[in-house]
Amino acid sequence: MNLNKRQQLLAVLAIVAVAIFVADKLVLTPLTSSWKARAQQLEKLKDLVSEGTILTEEKRAQDIRKQWDRMHTNSLAWEIIQTKPIAAAKPEAESQMLKAFESWANAGGVAVSSIRPQWKEAEDDYKTLECRADVAGNLQAITKFLYQIEHDKLGVKVDTLELTTRNAEGSQLALVVQVSGLLLNPAKKGAR
């Protein structure tokens, strides 16, 4: 089959036209529609992320506020401080802390040999009652004692603890623990 140059050129142009048409239908159109769909999906995801960020910030703020309210109302001598000045609530706060130590010791099964309360008065808005206690017992009893402190509804914090053995086997342990609690002035009206 002998084709002249004109026919060869027309055949090549027809093949190129068909190839471009096929490339457009099979490659370009699906790619552009895929890009558009992804761009729309990215916009939706950006909107969801910004909405989620706002929601998590609001949720976080609510959680922090709830935690502060819980801590505030579980501080030392909270009921007393509502009606009396902070100085008048100090004996009640000490009593409350000593009763808490007694409760923790009974629940844990440890022996408390001494408790030394000391007030730290750095600010007018709050006072800190630090209690250093010497405790003795086995590992299980000391663990229960520390668990009771950490899970008590009274808002206290374990500042330091030192654990030593009292015998060669390590079955009897001595614990020196420092626990602090806050005595807060009630919030002034309109301060929040």
C-alpha positions in Angstrom: 0.0 0.0 0.0 1.6 3.1 -1.2 0.4 6.2 0.4 1.4 9.6 -0.9 2.7 12.3 1.5 -0.6 14.0 1.8 -2.4 10.8 2.9 0.4 10.0 5.3 0.1 13.5 6.8 -3.7 13.1 7.2 -3.2 9.7 8.7 -0.7 11.0 11.3 -3.0 14.0 12.1 -6.0 11.6 12.5 -3.9 9.4 14.8 -2.7 12.4 16.8 -6.3 13.8 17.0 -7.5 10.4 18.3 -4.6 10.2 20.7 -5.4 13.7 22.1 -9.1 12.9 22.4 -8.3 9.6 24.2 -5.7 11.3 26.4 -8.3 14.0 27.3 -11.0 11.5 28.1 -8.9 9.0 29.9 -6.2 11.1 31.6 -6.8 14.9 31.7 -10.6 15.0 32.5 -10.3 12.4 35.4 -7.2 14.2 36.8 -8.8 17.6 36.8 -12.0 16.3 38.3 -10.0 14.5 40.9 -8.0 17.6 41.7 -11.2 19.6 42.1 -12.7 17.0 44.3 -9.6 16.9 46.5 -9.5 20.7 46.7 -13.2 20.7 47.9 -12.4 17.9 50.4 -9.4 19.9 51.7 -11.6 22.9 52.2 -14.1 20.9 54.1 -11.4 19.4 56.2 -9.9 22.8 57.0 -13.3 24.0 58.1 -13.7 20.9 60.3 -10.3 21.4 61.8 -11.0 25.0 62.6 -14.4 24.1 64.1 -12.8 21.3 66.0 -10.1 23.6 67.4 -12.7 26.0 68.6 -14.7 23.2 70.2 -11.7 21.7 71.9 -10.6 25.1 73.2 -14.1 25.7 74.6 -14.1 22.2 76.1 -10.7 22.7 77.6 -11.7 26.0 79.1 -14.8 24.3 80.6 -12.7 21.4 81.9 -10.2 23.8 83.5 -13.0 25.8 85.1 -14.6 22.7 86.5 -11.3 21.4 87.8 -10.6 24.8 89.5 -14.1 24.9 91.0 -13.6 21.4 92.4 -10.1 22.3 93.7 -11.4 25.5 95.2 -14.3 23.9 97.1 -12.1 21.0 98.2 -9.4 23.3 99.7 -8.9 23.4 103.5 -11.6 24.8 105.7 -13.7 25.8 102.7 -17.0 26.0 104.7 -15.4 28.2 107.5 -13.7 30.6 105.1 -17.0 31.5 103.5 -18.1 33.3 106.7 -14.9 34.1 108.6 -11.6 35.7 107.7 -8.7 33.5 106.6 -6.9 33.8 109.9 -9.8 32.4 111.8 -9.9 29.3 109.6 -6.3 28.3 110.3 -7.1 26.1 113.4 -10.0 24.4 111.5 -7.6 23.8 108.5 -5.0 22.2 110.8 -7.6 20.0 112.4 -9.0 19.0 109.0 -5.4 18.0 107.9 -4.7 16.0 111.0 -8.0 14.2 110.7 -7.2 13.4 107.1 -3.8 12.0 108.1 -5.5 9.8 110.7 -8.0 8.6 108.1 -5.2 7.9 105.5 -3.2 6.0 108.2 -6.2 3.9 109.3 -7.1 3.0 105.7 -3.5 2.2 104.8 -2.6 0.3 108.0 0.5 2.4 108.7 1.8 3.9 112.0 2.2 7.7 112.0 4.8 8.7 114.6 4.8 12.4 114.1 3.1 15.1 112.1 4.6 18.6 112.0 2.3 21.3 110.4 3.8 24.5 109.3 2.1 27.5 107.6 3.6 29.3 104.6 2.1 32.7 104.1 3.4 34.1 100.9 0.2 35.8 99.6 -2.9 37.5 101.0 -5.2 35.4 98.8 -4.1 32.1 100.1 -2.0 30.3 102.8 -0.3 27.0 102.5 -0.3 24.4 105.2 2.6 22.0 104.9 2.6 18.9 107.0 5.6 16.7 107.3 4.9 13.2 108.6 6.9 10.2 109.7 5.2 7.0 108.7 6.2 3.3 109.2 4.8 0.2 107.7 5.4 -2.5 105.0 5.4 -1.8 101.3 1.7 -2.7 100.8 0.6 -0.5 103.7 2.6 2.5 102.6 1.3 2.1 99.0 -2.3 2.1 100.4 -1.5 5.2 102.5 -0.1 7.1 99.5 -3.1 6.0 97.4 -5.5 7.4 100.1 -3.7 10.7 100.0 -3.8 11.0 96.2 -7.4 10.0 95.9 -8.8 11.9 98.9 -11.5 14.6 98.1 -9.5 17.0 100.2 -7.4 19.0 97.8 -3.8 18.2 99.0 -0.6 17.6 97.1 2.3 15.4 98.0 5.3 17.7 97.7 8.1 15.3 98.7 8.6 11.8 100.0 11.5 9.8 101.2 11.3 6.1 101.6 13.9 4.1 103.6 14.1 0.6 104.9 14.1 -0.1 108.7 15.5 -3.6 108.5 17.9 -5.7 106.4 15.2 -7.6 104.5 13.3 -4.4 103.5 10.0 -5.6 104.9 9.6 -2.6 107.3 9.8 0.8 105.6 10.0 4.3 106.9 8.4 7.1 104.9 8.9 10.8 105.4 6.2 12.6 103.4 5.4 16.3 103.0 1.8 17.1 102.1 0.5 20.6 101.4 -3.0 22.0 101.3 -4.3 25.4 100.4 -6.4 27.7 102.5 -8.0 30.1 100.0 -9.8 33.3 100.5 -13.1 33.2 98.8 -13.3 35.0 95.4 -14.4 38.5 95.5 -17.8 39.3 93.9 -17.2 40.3 90.3 -13.6 39.1 90.3 -14.4 36.2 88.0 
